[in-house]
């Protein structure tokens, strides 16, 4: 059986998705080369595992369960518009976590540590929790309009999400668009 492209994430509230959806429309209007994410695919990735054999998924879900044992549910506030590697040369556009950073970083660290026990590499950079909104390859739009969006959404409308579970997903490409299948859920 073909390996599954797998990641571990938390979903965000419908309110956060609505705000992000408005921002996605504005980003798409600046340059048709901006590949935006489907609104119902918005999430915050805690750990990307890559290609995983199907038979390894139960152990991964058990590792996520162990990571969650001592972590309570919590709230985050999302807002703003950011870019990787930076605003002057954006490749990935995202909405960040403004409040609840300590809690979501603790959760990500626990998941990272638990999956390392299974042989997956650990993260060696500071975790920047974010919702990926879109990607750019060769930006042909108006940089001034893009910079205005960075300013307008700094921090922009803030929305709250109550984080109550972690989800392990498999990702599939269908007609050039990703779709996700739940492999496991873990309540906080």
Residue frames as qw, qx, qy, qz and C-alpha x, y, z in Angstrom:
[[0.000, 0.888, 0.459, 0.000, 0.00, 0.00, 0.00],
 [0.362, 0.621, -0.021, 0.695, 1.20, 3.51, -0.83],
 [0.364, -0.238, -0.496, 0.751, 2.52, 5.55, 2.15],
 [0.078, -0.869, -0.476, -0.109, 0.28, 8.30, 3.53],
 [0.249, 0.439, -0.155, 0.849, 1.40, 11.92, 3.66],
 [0.534, -0.607, -0.582, 0.091, 0.70, 12.55, 7.35],
 [0.139, 0.412, -0.280, 0.856, 0.55, 15.51, 9.73],
 [0.343, -0.520, -0.698, 0.353, -0.75, 16.33, 13.21],
 [0.037, 0.358, 0.132, 0.923, -2.82, 19.50, 13.66],
 [0.071, 0.474, 0.653, -0.587, -5.48, 21.45, 15.52],
 [0.142, 0.615, 0.588, 0.505, -8.50, 22.89, 13.77],
 [0.058, -0.049, -0.212, 0.974, -9.67, 26.47, 14.23],
 [0.275, 0.487, 0.626, -0.543, -13.12, 27.92, 14.92],
 [0.385, 0.643, 0.597, 0.286, -15.69, 28.76, 12.24],
 [0.045, -0.973, -0.093, 0.206, -15.26, 32.43, 13.20],
 [0.383, -0.601, 0.493, 0.499, -11.52, 32.18, 12.49],
 [0.484, 0.207, 0.731, 0.433, -12.28, 30.46, 9.17],
 [0.247, 0.861, 0.441, 0.052, -14.70, 33.28, 8.20],
 [0.149, -0.916, 0.174, 0.328, -12.13, 36.00, 8.96],
 [0.457, -0.342, 0.667, 0.479, -9.44, 34.03, 7.14],
 [0.489, 0.492, 0.680, 0.239, -11.84, 33.54, 4.21],
 [0.169, 0.965, 0.162, -0.115, -12.25, 37.30, 3.79],
 [0.267, -0.763, 0.462, 0.365, -8.47, 37.68, 3.86],
 [0.580, 0.016, 0.736, 0.349, -8.08, 34.85, 1.34],
 [0.438, 0.761, 0.464, 0.112, -10.35, 36.70, -1.11],
 [0.003, -0.973, 0.131, 0.191, -8.28, 39.87, -0.73],
 [0.456, -0.500, 0.635, 0.372, -5.06, 37.94, -1.30],
 [0.581, 0.302, 0.700, 0.283, -6.44, 36.25, -4.42],
 [0.313, 0.905, 0.288, -0.024, -7.51, 39.65, -5.80],
 [0.205, -0.847, 0.333, 0.360, -3.96, 40.99, -5.59],
 [0.147, 0.522, -0.764, -0.349, -2.41, 38.34, -7.81],
 [0.910, 0.081, -0.081, -0.398, -3.97, 35.35, -9.51],
 [0.610, 0.390, -0.663, 0.190, -0.67, 33.57, -8.91],
 [0.269, -0.357, 0.669, -0.594, -1.40, 33.38, -5.18],
 [0.555, -0.141, -0.791, -0.214, -2.56, 29.81, -4.53],
 [0.415, -0.409, 0.366, -0.726, -4.95, 30.14, -1.62],
 [0.022, -0.005, -0.975, 0.219, -5.98, 27.36, 0.75],
 [0.413, -0.465, -0.623, -0.473, -9.59, 26.16, 0.76],
 [0.346, -0.554, 0.242, -0.718, -11.36, 27.68, 3.75],
 [0.892, -0.328, 0.018, -0.311, -12.45, 24.31, 5.14],
 [0.878, 0.154, -0.306, 0.335, -8.82, 23.07, 5.08],
 [0.034, 0.758, -0.342, 0.554, -7.57, 25.73, 7.51],
 [0.869, -0.441, -0.202, 0.100, -5.69, 24.31, 10.49],
 [0.110, -0.857, 0.491, -0.111, -2.54, 24.81, 12.54],
 [0.875, 0.199, -0.427, 0.108, 0.02, 22.10, 11.89],
 [0.609, -0.733, 0.296, -0.068, 1.80, 20.91, 15.02],
 [0.458, -0.436, 0.727, 0.266, 3.98, 18.30, 13.32],
 [0.728, 0.514, -0.270, -0.365, 4.48, 17.26, 9.71],
 [0.750, -0.313, 0.582, 0.038, 5.55, 13.61, 9.53],
 [0.196, 0.491, -0.673, -0.517, 5.80, 13.18, 5.77],
 [0.717, 0.123, -0.570, -0.383, 5.27, 9.82, 4.09],
 [0.421, -0.316, 0.726, -0.443, 4.12, 7.24, 6.65],
 [0.270, -0.024, -0.932, -0.241, 3.33, 3.57, 6.17],
 [0.605, -0.411, -0.302, -0.612, -0.32, 2.77, 6.95],
 [0.793, -0.289, -0.521, 0.125, 0.71, 0.19, 9.53],
 [0.412, 0.055, -0.400, 0.817, 2.60, 2.92, 11.47],
 [0.226, -0.515, -0.163, -0.811, -0.49, 5.10, 11.97],
 [0.701, -0.588, -0.386, -0.120, -1.79, 3.34, 15.12],
 [0.685, -0.247, -0.260, 0.634, 1.57, 3.93, 16.85],
 [0.174, 0.298, 0.053, 0.937, 1.50, 7.58, 15.77],
 [0.455, -0.596, -0.306, -0.587, -2.02, 8.04, 17.16],
 [0.774, -0.484, -0.359, 0.196, -0.94, 6.37, 20.42],
 [0.531, -0.003, -0.154, 0.833, 2.07, 8.74, 20.61],
 [0.113, -0.469, -0.157, -0.862, -0.28, 11.71, 20.18],
 [0.670, -0.590, -0.384, -0.234, -2.48, 10.31, 22.98],
 [0.731, -0.310, -0.298, 0.530, 0.57, 10.12, 25.27],
 [0.303, 0.233, -0.002, 0.924, 1.53, 13.68, 24.36],
 [0.314, -0.532, -0.258, -0.742, -1.93, 14.93, 25.37],
 [0.601, -0.380, -0.683, 0.168, -2.14, 13.15, 28.72],
 [0.410, -0.468, -0.391, 0.679, -1.02, 16.13, 30.81],
 [0.064, 0.015, 0.203, 0.977, -2.33, 18.97, 28.62],
 [0.226, 0.572, 0.646, -0.452, -5.67, 20.64, 29.24],
 [0.345, 0.698, 0.491, 0.390, -7.83, 22.35, 26.63],
 [0.285, -0.492, -0.067, 0.820, -7.05, 26.04, 26.07],
 [0.404, 0.854, 0.315, -0.098, -7.90, 29.06, 23.93],
 [0.487, -0.106, 0.296, 0.815, -5.91, 30.81, 21.25],
 [0.284, 0.836, 0.201, -0.425, -6.54, 34.08, 19.48],
 [0.621, 0.160, 0.488, 0.591, -5.63, 34.30, 15.80],
 [0.232, 0.934, 0.178, -0.204, -5.12, 37.36, 13.65],
 [0.183, -0.744, 0.433, 0.475, -2.66, 39.29, 11.55],
 [0.842, 0.540, -0.015, 0.007, -1.03, 38.53, 8.25],
 [0.432, -0.680, 0.526, 0.272, 2.51, 37.22, 8.13],
 [0.775, 0.575, -0.234, -0.118, 4.82, 35.73, 5.54],
 [0.746, -0.385, 0.450, 0.304, 7.65, 33.24, 5.29],
 [0.664, -0.079, -0.411, 0.619, 10.48, 33.88, 4.77],
 [0.153, -0.431, -0.320, 0.830, 9.50, 37.56, 5.37],
 [0.342, 0.753, 0.416, -0.376, 7.10, 40.28, 4.15],
 [0.129, 0.734, -0.360, -0.561, 9.52, 41.74, 1.61],
 [0.306, 0.322, -0.814, -0.373, 9.86, 38.37, -0.13],
 [0.684, -0.062, 0.496, -0.531, 6.70, 36.42, 0.71],
 [0.267, 0.162, -0.892, -0.326, 6.45, 32.79, -0.38],
 [0.329, -0.418, -0.846, 0.027, 3.92, 31.56, 2.19],
 [0.237, -0.419, 0.056, -0.875, 1.20, 33.85, 3.57],
 [0.459, -0.290, -0.821, 0.177, -0.31, 33.06, 6.94],
 [0.435, -0.711, -0.041, -0.551, -2.49, 34.18, 9.85],
 [0.371, 0.293, -0.737, 0.484, -0.72, 33.87, 13.19],
 [0.578, -0.583, -0.562, 0.107, -1.56, 33.06, 16.78],
 [0.038, 0.710, -0.150, 0.687, -1.59, 36.29, 18.79],
 [0.458, -0.492, 0.493, -0.552, -2.58, 34.91, 22.21],
 [0.949, -0.113, 0.218, -0.200, -2.19, 31.43, 23.66],
 [0.528, 0.664, -0.528, 0.032, 1.32, 31.08, 22.24],
 [0.187, -0.491, 0.792, -0.311, 2.74, 29.46, 25.36],
 [0.741, 0.021, 0.550, -0.384, -0.02, 26.84, 25.48],
 [0.852, 0.495, -0.006, -0.172, 0.13, 25.89, 21.80],
 [0.346, 0.684, -0.630, 0.124, 3.93, 25.77, 21.89],
 [0.426, -0.349, 0.764, -0.337, 3.74, 23.44, 24.90],
 [0.849, 0.248, 0.354, -0.303, 1.32, 21.21, 22.96],
 [0.689, 0.663, -0.287, -0.060, 3.53, 21.20, 19.88],
 [0.034, 0.638, -0.738, 0.216, 6.60, 20.39, 21.97],
 [0.639, -0.156, 0.676, -0.332, 4.82, 17.44, 23.60],
 [0.863, 0.440, 0.156, -0.195, 3.73, 16.09, 20.20],
 [0.456, 0.749, -0.478, 0.046, 7.22, 16.63, 18.79],
 [0.225, -0.521, 0.780, -0.263, 8.84, 14.80, 21.71],
 [0.762, 0.032, 0.562, -0.321, 6.35, 11.92, 21.59],
 [0.830, 0.544, 0.015, -0.119, 6.80, 11.35, 17.85],
 [0.199, 0.743, -0.635, 0.076, 10.58, 11.51, 18.21],
 [0.559, -0.315, 0.730, -0.237, 10.25, 8.39, 20.35],
 [0.845, 0.344, 0.389, -0.125, 8.96, 6.67, 17.19],
 [0.661, -0.045, 0.440, 0.606, 11.97, 7.81, 15.15],
 [0.315, 0.833, 0.324, 0.318, 10.56, 10.97, 13.52],
 [0.468, 0.213, -0.171, 0.840, 12.96, 13.90, 13.47],
 [0.242, -0.704, -0.471, 0.473, 12.45, 16.66, 16.01],
 [0.231, 0.902, 0.187, 0.312, 11.94, 20.34, 15.30],
 [0.638, -0.213, -0.166, 0.721, 15.02, 22.49, 15.92],
 [0.082, 0.348, 0.128, 0.925, 13.46, 25.89, 15.11],
 [0.206, 0.178, 0.506, -0.818, 11.13, 28.02, 17.18],
 [0.141, 0.475, 0.854, 0.161, 7.57, 26.88, 16.47],
 [0.165, 0.143, -0.041, -0.975, 5.58, 29.71, 14.83],
 [0.298, 0.407, 0.852, -0.139, 1.94, 28.58, 15.04],
 [0.225, 0.369, -0.214, -0.876, 0.00, 29.74, 12.00],
 [0.680, 0.466, 0.540, -0.168, -2.76, 28.99, 9.51],
 [0.295, -0.135, 0.579, 0.748, -1.31, 28.82, 6.00],
 [0.431, 0.632, 0.301, -0.569, -3.52, 31.02, 3.78],
 [0.727, 0.681, 0.042, -0.071, -1.69, 30.83, 0.48],
 [0.687, -0.303, 0.384, 0.537, 1.54, 30.31, -1.40],
 [0.378, 0.872, -0.112, -0.290, 3.26, 32.39, -4.04],
 [0.850, 0.075, 0.277, 0.441, 5.67, 31.23, -6.67],
 [0.384, 0.130, 0.225, 0.886, 6.33, 34.19, -8.93],
 [0.029, 0.716, 0.485, -0.501, 4.43, 37.13, -7.54],
 [0.297, 0.316, 0.460, 0.774, 3.22, 39.31, -10.44],
 [0.158, -0.829, -0.530, -0.086, 0.79, 41.47, -8.46],
 [0.035, 0.820, -0.080, 0.566, 1.03, 44.87, -6.84],
 [0.564, -0.044, -0.605, 0.560, 3.47, 44.76, -3.91],
 [0.096, -0.231, 0.234, -0.940, 2.06, 48.02, -2.60],
 [0.700, -0.283, -0.225, -0.616, -1.41, 46.47, -2.31],
 [0.803, -0.123, -0.563, 0.152, 0.09, 43.43, -0.61],
 [0.347, 0.098, -0.487, 0.795, 1.96, 45.63, 1.88],
 [0.387, -0.304, 0.031, -0.870, -1.30, 47.49, 2.56],
 [0.825, -0.268, -0.409, -0.283, -2.88, 44.14, 3.50],
 [0.636, -0.017, -0.565, 0.525, 0.02, 43.43, 5.87],
 [0.031, 0.182, -0.305, 0.934, -0.61, 46.82, 7.49],
 [0.580, -0.282, -0.196, -0.739, -4.41, 46.44, 7.54],
 [0.891, -0.255, -0.347, -0.145, -4.19, 43.00, 9.17],
 [0.524, 0.212, -0.552, 0.613, -1.59, 44.00, 11.75],
 [0.256, -0.096, 0.960, -0.051, -3.08, 42.47, 13.85],
 [0.376, -0.113, -0.624, -0.676, -6.42, 42.89, 12.06],
 [0.752, -0.345, -0.066, -0.557, -9.59, 41.22, 13.32],
 [0.017, -0.341, 0.895, -0.288, -8.83, 38.82, 16.15],
 [0.802, -0.147, -0.320, -0.483, -10.76, 35.59, 16.54],
 [0.418, -0.455, 0.706, -0.347, -10.83, 32.98, 19.28],
 [0.763, 0.099, -0.595, -0.232, -10.58, 29.21, 19.02],
 [0.680, -0.481, 0.461, -0.307, -11.02, 26.80, 21.90],
 [0.452, 0.421, -0.781, -0.091, -8.51, 23.99, 21.33],
 [0.766, -0.277, 0.369, -0.447, -10.06, 20.76, 22.62],
 [0.931, 0.045, 0.359, 0.055, -8.50, 18.08, 20.41],
 [0.067, -0.594, 0.644, 0.477, -5.57, 17.15, 18.21],
 [0.868, 0.382, 0.196, -0.248, -6.15, 15.41, 14.90],
 [0.400, -0.345, 0.714, 0.459, -3.80, 13.16, 12.95],
 [0.632, 0.629, 0.086, -0.445, -4.50, 13.61, 9.24],
 [0.601, 0.048, 0.611, 0.514, -3.56, 11.96, 5.96],
 [0.237, 0.693, -0.073, -0.677, -3.32, 14.38, 3.06],
 [0.606, 0.273, 0.675, 0.320, -4.23, 13.49, -0.54],
 [0.064, 0.378, -0.280, -0.880, -4.00, 15.52, -3.72],
 [0.422, 0.507, 0.751, 0.032, -7.17, 15.55, -5.81],
 [0.382, 0.780, 0.352, 0.350, -7.19, 17.60, -8.98],
 [0.391, 0.487, -0.170, 0.762, -4.34, 19.74, -7.65],
 [0.385, -0.623, 0.158, -0.662, -6.08, 20.47, -4.34],
 [0.169, 0.170, -0.897, 0.371, -5.33, 18.76, -1.02],
 [0.709, -0.427, -0.227, -0.513, -8.02, 16.88, 0.85],
 [0.047, -0.436, 0.766, -0.470, -7.64, 15.49, 4.34],
 [0.769, -0.258, -0.533, -0.241, -8.72, 12.27, 5.99],
 [0.469, -0.659, 0.409, -0.423, -8.82, 11.91, 9.77],
 [0.618, 0.210, -0.748, 0.116, -6.62, 9.05, 10.99],
 [0.527, -0.352, -0.670, 0.387, -7.10, 9.73, 14.69],
 [0.204, -0.772, -0.054, -0.599, -8.46, 12.20, 17.24],
 [0.539, -0.156, -0.611, 0.558, -7.17, 12.94, 20.70],
 [0.295, -0.863, -0.289, -0.291, -9.18, 14.96, 23.23],
 [0.269, 0.410, -0.468, 0.735, -7.34, 17.36, 25.53]]
